Amino acid sequence: MMRLVLLLLLAYALSMLCFAAIKVSSVLMAEIFYGGAYRWGMDDATSPPI
């Protein structure tokens, strides 16, 4: 039972890590492509996780 809980926690942590990596990479790509002139909207800051 404890192994199952640890496995679920590990899966949750990995999914959050992947989500954060996707958000960071999308922000960096927007900065690179727009040269720092990108206008951040509310959708960029408050988009819900999938």
Rosetta constraint file for C-alpha pairs under 8 A:
AtomPair CA 1 CA 5 HARMONIC 6.50 0.50
AtomPair CA 2 CA 6 HARMONIC 6.20 0.50
AtomPair CA 3 CA 7 HARMONIC 6.00 0.50
AtomPair CA 4 CA 8 HARMONIC 6.16 0.50
AtomPair CA 5 CA 9 HARMONIC 6.16 0.50
AtomPair CA 6 CA 10 HARMONIC 6.06 0.50
AtomPair CA 7 CA 11 HARMONIC 6.14 0.50
AtomPair CA 8 CA 12 HARMONIC 6.10 0.50
AtomPair CA 9 CA 13 HARMONIC 6.08 0.50
AtomPair CA 10 CA 14 HARMONIC 6.10 0.50
AtomPair CA 11 CA 15 HARMONIC 6.15 0.50
AtomPair CA 12 CA 16 HARMONIC 6.23 0.50
AtomPair CA 13 CA 17 HARMONIC 6.11 0.50
AtomPair CA 14 CA 18 HARMONIC 6.14 0.50
AtomPair CA 15 CA 19 HARMONIC 6.12 0.50
AtomPair CA 16 CA 20 HARMONIC 6.11 0.50
AtomPair CA 17 CA 21 HARMONIC 6.14 0.50
AtomPair CA 18 CA 22 HARMONIC 6.18 0.50
AtomPair CA 19 CA 23 HARMONIC 6.28 0.50
AtomPair CA 19 CA 49 HARMONIC 7.72 0.50
AtomPair CA 20 CA 24 HARMONIC 6.11 0.50
AtomPair CA 21 CA 25 HARMONIC 6.02 0.50
AtomPair CA 22 CA 26 HARMONIC 6.06 0.50
AtomPair CA 23 CA 27 HARMONIC 6.25 0.50
AtomPair CA 24 CA 28 HARMONIC 6.19 0.50
AtomPair CA 25 CA 29 HARMONIC 6.02 0.50
AtomPair CA 26 CA 30 HARMONIC 6.11 0.50
AtomPair CA 27 CA 31 HARMONIC 6.22 0.50
AtomPair CA 28 CA 32 HARMONIC 6.16 0.50
AtomPair CA 29 CA 33 HARMONIC 5.96 0.50
AtomPair CA 30 CA 34 HARMONIC 5.80 0.50
AtomPair CA 30 CA 35 HARMONIC 7.92 0.50
AtomPair CA 30 CA 36 HARMONIC 7.96 0.50
AtomPair CA 30 CA 38 HARMONIC 6.94 0.50
AtomPair CA 31 CA 35 HARMONIC 5.47 0.50
AtomPair CA 31 CA 36 HARMONIC 4.96 0.50
AtomPair CA 31 CA 37 HARMONIC 7.50 0.50
AtomPair CA 31 CA 38 HARMONIC 6.72 0.50
AtomPair CA 32 CA 36 HARMONIC 6.98 0.50
AtomPair CA 34 CA 38 HARMONIC 5.44 0.50
AtomPair CA 40 CA 44 HARMONIC 6.28 0.50
AtomPair CA 40 CA 45 HARMONIC 7.78 0.50
AtomPair CA 41 CA 45 HARMONIC 6.99 0.50
AtomPair CA 42 CA 46 HARMONIC 5.97 0.50
AtomPair CA 42 CA 47 HARMONIC 7.94 0.50
AtomPair CA 43 CA 47 HARMONIC 5.29 0.50
